[in-house]
Amino acid sequence: MEKDMEYYIQVSGRIMKDNLDKRKSLTQKICDWYLDQDKEDICLIASGSSLNAAYAARPFLLKYSKFDISVLSTVEYLDVYREREKNRFTILISQSGCSTNIIEIMKELDKEHQPFVLLTGNENGSASRYTDRLVEYGVGNETIDYVTLGYSTLIEFLMLMILEIGFQKKEISDQEYETAVSQIRKACEMQELCLIQAKELVQKRYQDLLCMEKAILVGDGANLATVREGALKFQETLKVPTVYYESEEFIHGPDMQLTPDYSVFFIDCGKTSDRLYDIYKATSLITERCYMITDQVHDKRDGQIRMPCRLPAEITPLYTAALFQYIAAHVTKEKNNFTCHPLFSRMEQAVSPKTEDYDRIMKEKLERSRREENG
Ligand SMILES: O=P(O)(O)OC[C@H]1O[C@](O)(CO)[C@@H](O)[C@@H]1O
């Protein structure tokens, strides 16, 4: 199978399971660094999909820790909260290891002799030149920059890191630890199942999805991060204007723009009431282009992905992104729509989120992947 976006979504469940099995060795370095210093609270700083992954993991991280964990964009960190955050164990995240804003913060922290750890998907990215405290979080060599495997494995890594820290500090009992591990394992299986159903859904609603022109994604709690990530993916690949909302926020205004042309996606997983489902049903009175992932036993409707297993809400982001990732990957490929508007290159030249050597580094990753494939 060609190693395109679809390939990385396809292998995500398996790689997450592998990472779960080797969780001790995968997280050992960062856990040791954390336990060897005296700061308790953690600050995660990232952008794009990495920021969304940190948001998605946060409810789990807070559930399994006795300290505080903040998640900040690079701008929030630099412009607003820097002073308040300086006594936290700081983790900078960049999947590519080539984001200029992350490197900027690394230089700033260095100037102030403030320790930090870089969590990255590429040990050979430009950011690696600015620190020797670097951890690869188990994505391996994802060669597509519309990261999907990287997103899911990053959420899982953050969860595993917090579990290991809590376990070693004896703040999590053996029983709690084992339960969380088996729920994460189940979520990896659910990712595979969600993907199978996403493929069926795309086949069934193929024409609607090909014509999608504007979308609203609705999710609550940890899955507010999933819809944020879904919106990012739809916009960078399909180039469809997409907004994302929490369910109650959606019906406090944004719903007033709805027409039958809108595609609206809902995540109804880990919920304890029917409210989101009621909002979905009400929305379908305006547009038939309603889609939903649900783990509840509601009446069966077209456009639903039905998960057979109910996991705690904070675990579900490990699988719910699969629907949006697959639509982004598959529909964009079908529409041959990965290329940006010709004027985009001007904008990218004027202001780029990535370092100048990014293209070369991505090319090297691709060559490495081909070498590995050819043995
Ligand atoms: O590599 P980083 O710093 O994690 O940033 C990830 C983001 O960058 C991009 O690759 C775009 O530059 C996005 O697709 C992704 O969300």
The ligand as a Gaussian input file, in Angstrom:
#p B3LYP/6-31G(d) Opt

LIG

0 1
 O        5.022000      19.962000      13.365000
 P        4.206000      20.637000      14.399000
 O        4.935000      21.750000      15.062000
 O        3.686000      19.687000      15.392000
 O        2.965000      21.310000      13.694000
 C        1.985000      20.480000      13.142000
 C        1.151000      21.221000      12.132000
 O        1.933000      21.695000      11.085000
 C        1.361000      21.324000       9.818000
 O        2.149000      20.272000       9.318000
 C        1.295000      22.506000       8.874000
 O        2.427000      23.255000       8.877000
 C       -0.033000      20.879000      10.116000
 O       -0.495000      19.951000       9.196000
 C        0.095000      20.333000      11.511000
 O       -1.117000      20.449000      12.153000

